[in-house]
Amino acid sequence: MKRALLSSLIIVSLASFALAQQVVTTVSGGSDQPTSLQSNIGGISVGYVKVGTKEVANLAWHPDFKIGPWESGFDVNVALGEEKPPEYESVVLRYLGYDDGKKGLRYGVIDNLTWGHGMLISNYSTRVYGPVLLNNEQMAWRGYLDMDSYVVRGLSTRTGVNGVRVEERINPMLTLGQTVIMDSDGIVPAGTTEAQKVTGLGLDATMPLPFNLTGYAEYAQLVGHGGGFSAGLGWAWDIMLASADFYAEYRLLDKGFVPGYFNSDYEYNPVNLASAEASGNVKNGYAAKLGLNAFGFTTASVVYENYNDSDSASITADLFAKLPRDIEVHYYYQQPDFVNFRSLTLEEGAVIGGSIAYPVNPYTKIVYHYKKAYDTSLSQVVESQYYELRLSF
């Protein structure tokens, strides 16, 4: 395996050096070839992935294709060894989609999906589920149809989560939204043996206000487990390449209701609703979010939640920064709330992850990916690491 990894590394390095030399020659006037190499055949990388005690060298190809409103992308992985980590897949359809601005349908990873204002579906993600290396189980369908006065949105995942949302633009001062979502397969919370199947209903209203403010209210219900109501203010600012957004809201919750039940934790560690309801306490509280984007060099999103029946607040953060020499750093931390219902430790909730990308030349990066989270199939915390030398065409 080491010999195969070394051979692949040499090939990628030589290709990278050749591309870099071509750019230098072109800029100095020694060639008539263009300085920018553009192709839809993607890039290749050679790396080393480790999940728990399983580890293997990996040779990967990442082609992307786009024709008009159609686009697609694949990952082709070739293991250079026999000790493949769990859920390792040789061919992954990374995305496939169509979008003409008025209607669209896309198959791929879902990141940070929020419908309404987050009382029912908040930052739902299929990427956090599973290992650091993408696989097909993390993919889902998502589509929309914009009919001016109405917008219809849909969601369907490989794990049985299906949802429909209708947004009605009553007039320029009022937009109403109605949401239905259900998990037909259900998912087993940590520490239990029975799948928890839940259907959620939501209704929200949004009004623009002076000074870039937005007022909103939302009611959501988890059928058979109670409902919750929220009201708040949002604010957004955008000038040239910098932007910021903020919201703050107060929430009134029944004893069996969990706000944002379909969230980034859902696919691997959902809240146990039976335990939530067993406390018998009303869980009123508040939530706030701050998002920043500074000229594409730094982006940050931080969500803070605190409820009466929790022993402490929870924080979810996602940070990205482009440092000198074009070094890119990404870090995320997700911490579930309701500590009375489950722990904030890695064993039963929190997720830590991120990546560092160091450019060797315009076409080559050394990238390190890291993730640490609880794996329900193994009933233990698992570390995933992926080192790669990435060559882009």
N, C-alpha and C positions, 0 to 999 in steps of 0.2 A: 504494500500500500504506500509506503514512504517513497519507493522508487517511482511509482505512478504519479504521486503528488508532485515530486520534484520535477519530473519531465513536463507535466502540465504547467507548472509554475514557470519553467524556463521558456516554454512556447509563448505563454501569455506575456511574459516580460519582454521577449524579443519583438513580438508584435507591437507592444506598447512603445518600445524604443524606436521602431521603424516609423510608426505614425508620428511620434514627436519630431523625428529627424525630418520628415516630409514637411511639417509645418515650418521648421526652422529654415529649410531650403527655400520654401515658397516665399516667406517673408523677406529673405535676403535677395530675392530676385533671381535665383538660380533655376526656377521652374515656372512653367505657365499653368500649373495645376492650381485650383482654388485653395484658399487658406482654410476654408470650412468644409469638413467632411460630413455630409449628411446622408443618412441611410436609415431605412426602416427595418434593417435586419437585426437591430438591437446590439447587445454587447455580450461578452463572455466573461466568466469569472472562474477562478479556481480558489477553493477555500477548504475550510475545516470546520465541521459542525459537531457539537457535543451537546447531548441532552441527557442529563443524569449521568449514568455510567456508559451509555452508548455513544460512540464517536466514529466518524468516518470522514475521509476526504471527499470533496464534492466538486465536480466540474459542471458548470451551469451555463446555459445560453438563454438570453432574455430578448427574444424578438418582439417588435411592436409594428403594427400595421394600421394605416389610416387611409381611407378612400372616401372623400366627401364626408357625410355624416356618420359613416361606419368606422369603427375602430376595434382593434383587438390586440391582446398581448398574451404571451405564453412564457412559462418557465420550463425549461427542459433540464433535468438534473441527472447526472451520471455519477453513481457512487463508485469511488475508487477503493473498494473494500467490502467486506461482508457484514460488518457490525453497524447496520443502518439503525438510526434512532427511531423510536415509535412515530408513526404517522408520516414517515418519509415517503414522498411520492415522486416518481420519475418524470411525469408530465402534469403540469398544473396550468389550467386555463385561468390566467390571472384576471383577464377581463374581456368582455365582448359586448359591444354596445352600439346603439343608434341614437342620435340626438340632432334634431333639426331646429331646436329652439322653441318649438311648440309641443312637441311630443318626444318622448325618449324611453328607451328600455335598455337596461344595463345589467349584465351578469358580472359579478366580481366581489371583491371585499367591500364590506360596508364599514365606514368609519364615522363615528360621532354623529349618528342620525338622531335628530330631535324633531318630533312632530308636535305642533302646538307650542307650549311653553314648558314642556318637560315634566308635567305631572304624571304622565302615563309612559311616554317614551322619551328618554333623556340620554343622549350620547351613546345610543345603542351601537354596538360594534361586534363584528364577527372576526376581526383581526386579532383581538386580544386572546380569543379562544385558541388553544392549540399551541404548537411549538413556534420558535422564532422563525423557522423556515416555513414559508407559506405552503399550504396544501389545499386540496379541493373542498374539504369539509368547511373551510372558512368562507366559501363563496355563497352568494345569494343573488336573487333577482330583485331589481328595483326599477320602477317605471313611473312616468307621469304623463298627463294629457292636459294641456292648458287651453281652455275654451273661453278665454277672456273673463267672463263673469264667474266661471267655475274652474277650479283646478282639481283634478283627481290624481291621487298618488297611490301606489301599491308596493307591497313588500312580500317576498316569499323566500325563506331560507331552506337550506338542506336539512336543518334540524327541526323543521315543523312550525316555525313562527311565520304567521301570515297576517297581513294587515292592510287596511284600506283607509284612506283619508280623503275627505272632500272639503275644499276651501271655497267659500262663497264670498265674492266681493260685492257686498250689499251696495256700497257707494264708496267714494274716496275716503270717507271717515270711519268706515266699519267693515271689518272682515270677520266672518264666522268660520270656524273649523269644526268638523265632526270626525272622530276617529274610532275605528274598531280594530282590535288586534287580538289574536288568540294563538296559543301554542297547542297544536293538536297532539304532538308527541309527549309534551311535558318534559320536565327536567328534574333530576333528583338533587335536592339540597344536601349539602355536606352534613354527615351524621344521620341521614335517614336512608330508607330503602325504597320508598314509594315515589313515583314520578308526580310532580306537582304541575297540574294542567290548569292554566289560568286564561280567562277571557277578560279583556279590558275595554272600557268605553270612555270616550272623552268628548268634551264640548268646550270650545274656547272662543273668546272674542278679543279683537285687537283694534285700538284706535290710535291714530297719530296725534301728537300734541305739539305745542310750540317748543322751540329750542331743541329740536332733534330728539325730543322725548316721545316715548310710546307707552300708553297705558293698556293693561291687559288683565283679563281674568280667565280662569280655567277651572272646570270641574271634571274630575276623573273618577272612575269606579272600577275596582277589581271585583267582578261578579262573585257574590258570595262572601266577600271579605271587607265590604265597606267602601267608602269613598273619601275623597279629599278635595278641598277648594283652595285656590291660591289667587292672590291679587298683587300686582306689582307694577313697577315702572322700569322701562328700559331706556337706554341712551346710546347713541352711536355718533361717532365723529370720523370724518374721512377727508383728508386733504392730500392731494397728490399721491405719494407713495407711502404715507403713514396713516394709520387708522387705529381706532380704539372703540370698544363697546363695553357696556356695563348694564347689569340688571340687579334689582333687589326686590324680593317679594316675601310676603308672609303667607304661611300655609296653615290651614285648619284640617286636621286629619282624624278620621275614625280610628278606633283602636286596631282594626285589622288591615288598614290601608298602608301601603308603603309607597311613597312618592318616587316617581321614576323607576318603577319596578322593572321595566324593560330597559336596562342600562348596559354600560360597558362590562359589568360583572355577570350579566344574566347567563350567558352561554356556558360559563364554567363554574359559577358559584352564586346562584340566586338566593335571595333572602327566603328563609323558611317562614311562610306566612302563618303557619300554625303557632310557631314560637312567638311571632310578632303579636298575634292576637291574644296569646295566653297571658301577657303582662296585664291586660285589662285597662291600660292607661291610654288616655287621649294624647296624641303625639304632636301637638302644635309646635310650630317653629318657623324658621326663616332660612332663606337661601340667597346667595349673592354670587355673581360671576364678574370677573374682569378679564378682558381680552385685549391684547396689544399687538401691533404689527409695525415695526420701525424699518421702513425702506427695504424690506425683504431680508435684512441682516439678522433681525431678532423677532421672533413671535413668541407669545406667551398666553396661556389660558389657565386661569385658576378659579376653581369653584369651591365655595365654602358653604357648609350646611350645619345647622345646629337645631336640635329638637328637644322638647321638654323631657322626653323619656329616655334620652341618651346620656351616658356618663361623660361624653366629650364630643367635640365637633369633629367633622370629617373634612378632608381636603383632597381634591383631585387636581393635579397640575400636569401641564404639557408644555415643555419649553424647547425652543430651537434657537440656535445662534450660529452665525457664520463668522468665524474668527479670522484674524490675519492669516495670510497664505491660503485663503479659501478653505480652511479646516471647518467642517460642519459637525456640530454637536447636537444631538437630540436626546431628551430625557423625559420620561413620563412616570408619574406615580399615581396610582388609583387606590383610594382608601374608602371602603364602604362605610356607610353610617349605621346607626342602630346597634351600638355595641352591646346592648342588652340581648340582642338576638344572635349575634355572632361576633367573633373576635376581630380586632383590627390587625392582627398579626398575619404574616404570610401564610400561616397554616390554614386560615379560614377566611381570606378575603383580599388583603392588599396585594397589589401587583407593582413590581419595579421593572423598568426596562429602558432601553435607549440604544443609541449607536454613535460611533465616531467615524468620520470619513476624512482621510488625509490624502490630498491629491499629490501624486508623484509627478505627473505631467498633465497636459490638457485632456488626455484620453485614459488616464489610469488613476485609480484610487485604491488605497488600502482601507478596508472598512471592517469595523468590529461591531457586531450586534450582541446585545445581552438582554436576557429576560429571566425573571425569577417570579414564580407564581405557584399556587397550589394546583396540583393535577388530581382531579377527582377520580380518574380511572386508576391511579396508583395510590391514592390516599396519602400523598406526601407532597412537600414542596420540591419543585424541580427547577434546576438551573439550566437554561439553554444558552449556548454561545455559538456564534458563527463568525469565523474570520475569513475574509475573502480579498483577493486581489482582483479588482473589477476593471475590465477593459471595455470602453464604450466606443462605438463607431459613429 
